[in-house]
Amino acid sequence: MKIDRALDSRINEIDFDQISFGSHYSDHMFRSEFTNGKWTNSIIEPFGKIRFSPISLVFHYGQAVFEGMKAYKDKNNEVFLFRPKENFKRINRSAKRLEMPSIPEEIFMNGLKKLIDIDRNWIPKYYGKSLYIRPFLIATNGVLSAKPSKNYMFMIISTPADSYYKYPLKVKIEEKYSRSASGGVGFTKAAGNYASSFYPTRLANENGFDQILWTDSSTHTMIEESGTMNVFFLLKKKLITPKANDNILSGITCKSIIDLAKMDNISVEERDLSVSELIEGLKNGELKEAFGCGTAAVINYFEIINYRKTNFRLPYIPENKRISLRLKKMLLDIQHNLSEDPFRWRMHI
């Protein structure tokens, strides 16, 4: 791997007390190219612009997948990644579905660890804050015909991150638009999945909602995800989350919360959850909490769920009594090396 260090750091441009997500990027980026059937030219270089041919197939046929992950600091300035091998496995599942080449583990992990080590000063030393890391794989040169590219580029960039949401969310159950469909690419982190959600999300925002609660594309009767998050519902004293399938992303944060909840003696069910069951739980008071989770958001709880122009307000629960916030603290304590790591999720850098 070639390393070309930046001559000057831009770190003084950022106020770590007031981080705006995605506004500042660390000094370096990692890049590797796939040409002639093999990976070559791995390099860590100064963050900056890259050049592409206008016939690069990422622009025309959407061959693009990505990951979201984080690095954390503890009180001694030691640096840790959280479950990076899960991200490595998932980006390759996404790549396979979009007929893109697999990224070798050596390239992914060595590039990631070296990049984070070089830019470790960009990781905030504050509880709940982190360095958000974005690995991505895109199709480059090709010909203008609807078939996979032969050339690809894998890159990793990073940005200091605060909490994605800092307030309880108002969500709307969606009955017209869909995030994914059976047999499609909903289980992947394909770029197009997110682009197709922007328009219905804007419509929801204009009506006073923070996010959409997505339902299945066939009948709009089954709960799937919320925005870019997996979802949990504390219903009848059980923590329920829709089971990952072709439509639903297998979230690393989601899987971690399931493990933590079970360790905390909370009954967890991964199963189908209908809109009618959810609304009934809201009406009769058996739904106590609802929250979304993901790498960027970590955990954010819902205060209102809207269905067919009716707002259902969830019961008031003091923050120190919320299961969602207890699980969030358990997760953050592991990530920041403030507690034991019984699942061996941390990777020291």
Order of alpha helices (4+ residues) and beta strands (2+ residues): beta-beta-beta-alpha-beta-beta-beta-alpha-alpha-beta-beta-beta-alpha-beta-beta-beta-beta-alpha-beta-alpha-beta-beta-beta-alpha-beta
